[in-house]
Amino acid sequence: MSASTTALRQAMDDYLSLRRALGFKLRRETWWLPSFAAFLEEQGSDVITVDIALRWAQLPVDADPSWWATRLGVIRRFAQHHQASDPRTEVPVADLLPYRRTRKTPHIYTDEEIHALMEQASLLRRPLMAATYTTLIGLLAATGMRIGEAIALDHRDIDWLRARLHVRNSKFDKSRYVPVHEETIDALRSYVTSRDRLRPPDRASPSFFVSLASTRLIYNNVALVFSRLRSRAAIAPRAGRPPRLHDLRHSFAVTTLLNWYRSDVDVERRLPALSTYLGHVNPTTTYWYLMATPELLALASKRAEQAWKVRP
């Protein structure tokens, strides 16, 4: 590895550290920038050029154009930063890989599918892993929490007496309390008992959910395990793509709205509460869930028609 290549990798590390210090929650950049550095080395270059950035961004060749554009965007932002210290750096223009951003319809899990996922998790070969993933999936389904919020929970964040979870510094640097049902608290207590019995006694961790090494779970590993569980549970896609872990959050929101409409609850009045519970910045974001399923959209439309008819 040349001195120039080493300097470029160090510049990437410094850039990531700076972004984190500014409060950005980096995920893709953490592994995409080193991947791009390796690609540059394979091309025999220690300088970022538009041509090399474009070729790297369009991998794999059969990926969705939105994926390519996202990858190129990561390189563009770093190149803009790095150009100040290395004027040879070329910055790809913003519309080099244009695409129309569309929100894809989420997979709304049925109760049977959630039970199937948890059952497959309970069958994992390692008992600690089985307990962790069974409880984690159950918590996500029961609360609609983001996966990052769940794996970031520490012991101190579980309020056993008030039956609530403290989500700290989540998306948009917001913190909130998430009330949970007593059955959920009981499931978390049961997990603590199993976890402390199964993990190495000399490896205490502040993290509530732990890996086999008694460390905090890593998102990439969780996503990989979930993919295996989804396949074993034979959950087929209904919207043209494999159901995601994040779709458990969508499923919670949609199910909550469906139950409200079916119970003739004033959804307009309740929606801000659901928005706060989910950690949305404003109810506008939560409104998108109304488009998630035909049944929900139909119920919302019917309610709107009834309200229109009773107007004086």
N, C-alpha and C positions, 0 to 999 in steps of 0.2 A: 504494500500500500504506500503510495507516494505521500510526500509531505503535504501537497496540495489537497489530496483526497482526505487525509487526516484532518486538515484544517476545515474542510467542508463539513465533515461529520461533526466536528466540535462546534461549528457554527450552527448546525441543526440542533444539537443538544442545548446550546445557549438560547436559541430561539424558543424551544419548547419550555425551557425553564422560565423565560421571560413571560410567555403567554400564560403559564400556570400562575405565576406571581400576580398577573393582572386579573386572575379570577376565571380564566377560560378552563372549561372541563374538557380536556383533550382526550380523544379516544383513537380516532383513525390516524391522526397525525403521528401518534406515538409509534405506530409500526409502519405507516406509509412512508414517512421521510427516510428511515433507515433502508427501506426497500428501494426507494428511488436512488439513494446513495449507492447501493449495491449495483443497481442497473447502470448508473453512470460509469462505475468501474468496469462493468462488462463491456461497455461501449468504448472504453479507453479514454474517457473524458473526465476532467475534474472541474468542468465548467457547465453550468446549467444553460442549455440551449432550448429554444422552442421546439425544435425537431425531436430532441431526445425526450423532453417532457411530454410531448404529444404521443410518442410511441409508447412510453411507459403508462400514460394515463389510459390508453386504449387496450389495456390488458385486464381480464382475458378478452379475446377478440369477439366472443359471443355474448358479452355482458350488455346490460341495458345502457343506452346512451346517457341516462342520468347518472349511472355509476361512473362512466368515463368523465363526465363533466365535474362530478364531485372530486374525483382523484386529481384532475387537473387544477381544480380550485385550490386544493391543499398546496400544490407545488407553486401556483401563482402567488399565493400569500407569502410563502417563504421566499420566493425569488424577489418579490418587492422589498422584503426586509433585507435580504442578503446583497442586493445590488449596491447598497450604500458602501459596503466594505469590499465588494468585488465588482467593479464597473463592467466586467466582461459578461456578467449575468444577463441573460435574456429573460424578459417577463412575458409570458403568454397573455395575449389580450383576452378580455373577459368573455367574448362571444366566439372564441375559437372552436369550442365544441357546444354549439347551442342546442338546447332541448327545452321542451315545454314541461314545466314542473306540474305534475298532477298528483293528487293524493289518492293512493290506491285503496280500494275497499279492504278493510281489515277482515281477518277471519274471526267470526264470532263463535267462540267455543260453546258447545252445548254442555249441560251438566254431565252427560255421559262421557264426553271427550275429556273433561277435566278429571273425572274419576279415573278414566283410563290412563291418563298421564301420571296421576299420583300412584296408581297401582303399579305401573311400570317402574316408577321411581323406587317404590318399596322393594322391588325385586333386584335392584342393583347389587352386585356381588359384595361390595364392601358395606358392612352395616352402617358405619358412620355416614358414608356417602348416601346410602339409601334414606337414612333419617333426615339428612340435610335437604336433599332435593324433594322429598315428599312434603316436608314442612314448607319449604320455600315456594313451591308451586301452589300449595294450598293458601299461603299468605297472599301471594300475588292475585289469585283468583278471588279471594275474599275481600280484598281491600282496593284493588286497582292500583297499587303502588307501582312506580317505575322499578325496573329490575335494579338499576343503580342505587335507588333509595333503599331497597331491601338488603342488598349485600353490604351497604354502608352502615347498617344498624349496629350499634354497640350495646353491650349489656345495660349501660346506663340509660339507653333510649327506650327501654321497656318499662312502662309504668304499670306494674302488676295490680296495684290497688285501684287505680282509676280506669284500667282496661284501655290504655291508649299507647300509641307509639310516637316518639319524637323524631320527626324527619328533619335532620339538620342540613342547612346549606345545600339544598337540592338545586334543581334547575332554576335559573335566574337568581341564584343565591338566596332563595326563599326557604324559610323553615316553617314547619307547621306541626300540629298534633293530629294524629289520625286515630280517632276512636275505633275500637274493634269489638266484635261480639265476644261474649264470655267463652263461647266454644272455641274461638280463635285463640284466646288467652290460654285456655286449657291445652290446646294443641302446641302452643309455644312452650308451655311448662313441660309438657311431655318430651318435647325435643331437647330441652335443657338437660333433663334427666338422662336421656339416651346419649346425648353428646358428651356429657361429662364422664359418663361411664365408659365410652368407647375411645375417646381421644387419649393421647399420651398424657399422663398426669403432670409431667414437667413442662408442658407446652401450653400454658395459659395464654389466652388472647383476648383483647378487648372486644373483638368482633363477635356478634351474636351467632351468625352462620359461619361455619368454619370448614376448611378443606380437610383432606386426609392428613395434611401436615399441621393442622390446627392453626392455619393462617386464614386471613380474609379471602373469600372467594374472588376470583378474577372473572370479569365479564366474559372474556373470550372462552374460557373453560366452561362457564355456565351455559353459554350459547351452544357449545359443541355437545355437551351432555344432553341439553334439551332437544337438540336435533335428533339424537339417537332415540330418546324417549318418544318423541313424536312419531318416528318411523315404527317403533315397536308397538305403539298404540294404534297404528294404522289410521292416523288422522289424515285424510286426503284434503288437498286444497280445494276451495270452492270459489276462489277469486283469481285463479291463474297463477298463483305463487304459493310456496309452502307456508303454512301457518307459522307465525312468528311468536317468540316469547312475549314481545311487547303487545301482541294481540290479546293477551289475558287482561291487560288494562282496558283496552277497547271493549272487551266482553263485559267487564264489570260495569262500565259506564252505560252500555247499551241495555244490559239486563236491568239496571237500576231505573232507567228511563221507561223501559217497557212495563215494569211493575207499577211505576207511578201512573202511567197512562191507564193501565188496566184497572187500577184501584180508584180511578177518577180523582187523583191528586192534582192540585194546582201546580203543574210542572213549571210554569213561568216563575212562580214565586219560589219554588224549591231549587231551581237551577243554580242560582248563585251559591247555595250551600254545597251542592255537588261540585261546583267549580273549585270552591275553596278546599274541599276534601281531597280532590284530585291534585291540587297544587297548581291549577291553571292561573295565569295572571289575571284573566277576566273571563266572564261567562261566554264571550264570543267564541273562544276556543272550544268550549264544551258543546256549543251549538252544532259543531261539525258532526258530533255523534248522531244527530238526528238523521243524517244521510247514510248511516252505516248499514241499515237493514231495511228491506222493503216494508216489513211489518211495522217497524218504528216510524218510518216516514208516513205510512198509511194512517196510523193512530194519531200522529201529530196533525196531519191534514184534516182528519175527521174532527178533532178537537177544535181546530181553527174554524171549520165550517159551522160547527155548533155555536161557537162564540159569535160568529158573524150573524147568524140567524136571530139571536136573542137581542141584538143591538136595536135600540129604539129608532 
